[in-house]
């Protein structure tokens, strides 16, 4: 599994111990921000986004996590799919356009919190 986007959210995801305890191995961290390249998070170096296709192919990665701004998510998804990824966990607040044989799951913490406040407000009435 690879993670693209190593901002605050991406770093938290990379450090999440639940992946390892469930047998999921994170093999690469990627970001377009060159000031992050070479820094380590959870024992993995942050690499250039340009290295992504090679790592995905060489490591036979089939699962990826996207934690980038919505404006970049579709391009990242397209690159992942072209490199061979078959499943994506998307944290970007956008619906990705992917082929039918690609599995995508969405996590939008802000949308979930908004829905929770709606139900709280209803219960307070």
Secondary structure as the mmCIF struct_conf table of DSSP 4:
data_model
#
loop_
_struct_conf.conf_type_id
_struct_conf.id
_struct_conf.beg_label_comp_id
_struct_conf.beg_label_asym_id
_struct_conf.beg_label_seq_id
_struct_conf.end_label_comp_id
_struct_conf.end_label_asym_id
_struct_conf.end_label_seq_id
STRN STRN1 UNK A 2 UNK A 4
BEND BEND1 UNK A 7 UNK A 7
HELX_RH_AL_P HELX_RH_AL_P1 UNK A 8 UNK A 15
TURN_TY1_P TURN_TY1_P1 UNK A 17 UNK A 17
HELX_RH_AL_P HELX_RH_AL_P2 UNK A 18 UNK A 21
TURN_TY1_P TURN_TY1_P2 UNK A 22 UNK A 23
STRN STRN2 UNK A 28 UNK A 31
BEND BEND2 UNK A 32 UNK A 32
TURN_TY1_P TURN_TY1_P3 UNK A 34 UNK A 38
STRN STRN3 UNK A 40 UNK A 41
TURN_TY1_P TURN_TY1_P4 UNK A 42 UNK A 43
STRN STRN4 UNK A 44 UNK A 48
HELX_RH_3T_P HELX_RH_3T_P1 UNK A 49 UNK A 51
HELX_RH_AL_P HELX_RH_AL_P3 UNK A 52 UNK A 58
TURN_TY1_P TURN_TY1_P5 UNK A 59 UNK A 60
STRN STRN5 UNK A 63 UNK A 66
BEND BEND3 UNK A 68 UNK A 68
HELX_RH_AL_P HELX_RH_AL_P4 UNK A 70 UNK A 83
TURN_TY1_P TURN_TY1_P6 UNK A 84 UNK A 84
STRN STRN6 UNK A 87 UNK A 90
BEND BEND4 UNK A 92 UNK A 94
TURN_TY1_P TURN_TY1_P7 UNK A 100 UNK A 101
STRN STRN7 UNK A 103 UNK A 106
HELX_RH_AL_P HELX_RH_AL_P5 UNK A 109 UNK A 124
#
